[in-house]
Amino acid sequence: MNRSNYDKYPFVQVEAENRSCVTGWSSICQALNQEIKALEKRIRLVVIECYQGVDNTELASGLQKGLQHQLWINSADAFKGEDIIRAMVYPDVTDDRIFGYLSRLKMEDFLDAEKVQQQRQKANKLHEGTVVVCGPGASLVLPDYDLLIYADMARWEIQMRMRRNSVNNLGVTNKDDGFAAQYKQGFFVDWRVCDRLKKELMYKWNFVLDTNTSNSPKLVRGEAILKGLALAASRPFRVVPFFDPGPWGGQWMKEVCDLDRSEVNFAWCFDCVPEENSLLLGFGDVKVEIPAINLVFNQTDNLLGPKVHARFGDEFPIRFDFLDTMEGGNLSLQVHPTTEYIQQAFGMHYTQDESYYMLDVAEGAYVYLGLQEGVNPEAMIGELKEAQQTGKDFNAEKHVKKWPVQKHDHVSIPAGTVHCSGAGSMVLEISATPYIFTFKLWDWGRLGLDGQPRPINIEHGEKVIQWDRTASWVEKNALNLVEPLQEGEGWREERTGLNELEFIETRRHWFTGKVPHHTRGIVNVLNLVEGREAIVESPTGAFAPFIVHYAETFIVPAAVGAYTIRPYGEAEGARCATIKAYVRI
């Protein structure tokens, strides 16, 4: 490949000409002032509900000065005291450096009833004019609002702000606590709390406010956002990929995905993790960024399909991401929790079964997968703990089987199987979504990019390792489970896994011509793993042709039904391949 054609900013065009979006604080305030004036009420109640991570200082600077109002209330003034909130979230946050328990808290639990009443009394004393309440939980402080503005925030951007020490968790002042502590509270508490409220409010949005890019706000009418979500769920689309460096990261993505060459490396790319990724909606030339998870919440049946919805709820169960170790190092030696363990210990519904699809490899590439025959559990755990405590090297190959891998190999990794990708690999990881639950057993004695030791989780890991998954089991049940299925003119289909213990089915299509596909009412996730360019089309013209490039992951919603894929552009007539994943029902 001579040059990159990877699209880092895919979007769904909602309006050919912008009719629904205004940009910049001055224009936003002007538009909202007109909207408020049109209410023609003596007392007008305006709510600006905020997701955790939204910069309230920027909102105050941009809106408080420009909006015509008589009373401005910060929802934080109605929150319980910090000591009370810290005690309230502690059972979910725990003392563990990484893991907590999925919270059942709601935004109401963060509010102090007496303080809420005091804020309402302030509003009730006003005889005429506009009251604005702003911040997380604002819609609960003034529930009889006339206008609802929802200030949303993508989780990858929240994490960037956490790294810059520029954001607090819900109800506390902790921006200097460090990324790990803030992320843990966000993942296990804040985002669960905010999402519960968001789902109640989505159909009530008058406007959505995008402040993902500091000091570059965009205000969109709520019905236009909902229209964009419905459009996305009716056709193939991509979310916005997010790239991140890591201590073992490589150099492959820099070239193929046209990334910043000055960065030390890129280790991860989250290119289909709706909880993390953004979705861009186009209004004329303006691109509005919203969390991709909004699509899952709002278009659950159309996106996932009723059967997947019934099984997983409004969660997107399939994850595609990249792990780049080309000219890099080994991933940490790790294991994922069994279903029972993740349910009991963390409150998750299902666990992270996964697989490695070898998108590319260097000579001598390998994976660690499964245990050596005759492994001694006590000896292996003892040596892992000794290495962790003393800094002594752990002899991984003494206990864990090392396998050579080639380009396009596909390795299944059911939960409980010890594994890691070695140096010299470009892995397309296809897995279930609970991605935070990785128990690192050994990290090759290295430090993280922050110069600190990376967390090791032997105490969790030893409780879930399946000791019978030795080399003989792996060879039979996890390595290259390729099974020819069917073929047609210019194409053939293979099943590549996953293991029968996993709920994800994967199919690979090799093609030089047009390949027929059908969602059969279940969301499909695909990646173009061979070939420079392909085009996805509807046999009935139900959606506009959709072009994908090498290594791009794309989603075909369940509601699409029939679709075809064929080589396109420079790849026309050349051999291409896609890998497709879907939930076995």
Secondary structure as GFF3:
##gff-version 3
##sequence-region A 1 585
A	DSSP	beta_strand	12	15	.	.	.	ID=ss1
A	DSSP	beta_strand	21	23	.	.	.	ID=ss2
A	DSSP	alpha_helix	25	37	.	.	.	ID=ss3
A	DSSP	beta_strand	43	50	.	.	.	ID=ss4
A	DSSP	alpha_helix	56	59	.	.	.	ID=ss5
A	DSSP	pi_helix	60	64	.	.	.	ID=ss6
A	DSSP	beta_strand	71	74	.	.	.	ID=ss7
A	DSSP	three_ten_helix	75	78	.	.	.	ID=ss8
A	DSSP	alpha_helix	82	93	.	.	.	ID=ss9
A	DSSP	three_ten_helix	107	110	.	.	.	ID=ss10
A	DSSP	alpha_helix	113	125	.	.	.	ID=ss11
A	DSSP	beta_strand	129	135	.	.	.	ID=ss12
A	DSSP	alpha_helix	138	141	.	.	.	ID=ss13
A	DSSP	beta_strand	147	152	.	.	.	ID=ss14
A	DSSP	alpha_helix	155	163	.	.	.	ID=ss15
A	DSSP	alpha_helix	179	185	.	.	.	ID=ss16
A	DSSP	pi_helix	186	190	.	.	.	ID=ss17
A	DSSP	alpha_helix	191	201	.	.	.	ID=ss18
A	DSSP	three_ten_helix	202	204	.	.	.	ID=ss19
A	DSSP	beta_strand	207	210	.	.	.	ID=ss20
A	DSSP	beta_strand	218	221	.	.	.	ID=ss21
A	DSSP	alpha_helix	222	232	.	.	.	ID=ss22
A	DSSP	beta_strand	242	244	.	.	.	ID=ss23
A	DSSP	alpha_helix	252	256	.	.	.	ID=ss24
A	DSSP	beta_strand	268	272	.	.	.	ID=ss25
A	DSSP	beta_strand	278	283	.	.	.	ID=ss26
A	DSSP	beta_strand	286	291	.	.	.	ID=ss27
A	DSSP	alpha_helix	293	298	.	.	.	ID=ss28
A	DSSP	alpha_helix	300	304	.	.	.	ID=ss29
A	DSSP	alpha_helix	306	312	.	.	.	ID=ss30
A	DSSP	beta_strand	318	324	.	.	.	ID=ss31
A	DSSP	beta_strand	333	335	.	.	.	ID=ss32
A	DSSP	alpha_helix	339	346	.	.	.	ID=ss33
A	DSSP	beta_strand	354	361	.	.	.	ID=ss34
A	DSSP	beta_strand	366	371	.	.	.	ID=ss35
A	DSSP	alpha_helix	377	390	.	.	.	ID=ss36
A	DSSP	alpha_helix	396	399	.	.	.	ID=ss37
A	DSSP	beta_strand	400	404	.	.	.	ID=ss38
A	DSSP	beta_strand	410	413	.	.	.	ID=ss39
A	DSSP	beta_strand	419	421	.	.	.	ID=ss40
A	DSSP	beta_strand	425	432	.	.	.	ID=ss41
A	DSSP	beta_strand	439	442	.	.	.	ID=ss42
A	DSSP	alpha_helix	458	461	.	.	.	ID=ss43
A	DSSP	alpha_helix	471	477	.	.	.	ID=ss44
A	DSSP	beta_strand	483	488	.	.	.	ID=ss45
A	DSSP	beta_strand	491	497	.	.	.	ID=ss46
A	DSSP	beta_strand	504	511	.	.	.	ID=ss47
A	DSSP	beta_strand	515	518	.	.	.	ID=ss48
A	DSSP	beta_strand	524	530	.	.	.	ID=ss49
A	DSSP	beta_strand	533	537	.	.	.	ID=ss50
A	DSSP	beta_strand	546	549	.	.	.	ID=ss51
A	DSSP	beta_strand	553	556	.	.	.	ID=ss52
A	DSSP	three_ten_helix	558	560	.	.	.	ID=ss53
A	DSSP	beta_strand	562	567	.	.	.	ID=ss54
A	DSSP	three_ten_helix	569	571	.	.	.	ID=ss55
A	DSSP	beta_strand	576	583	.	.	.	ID=ss56
###
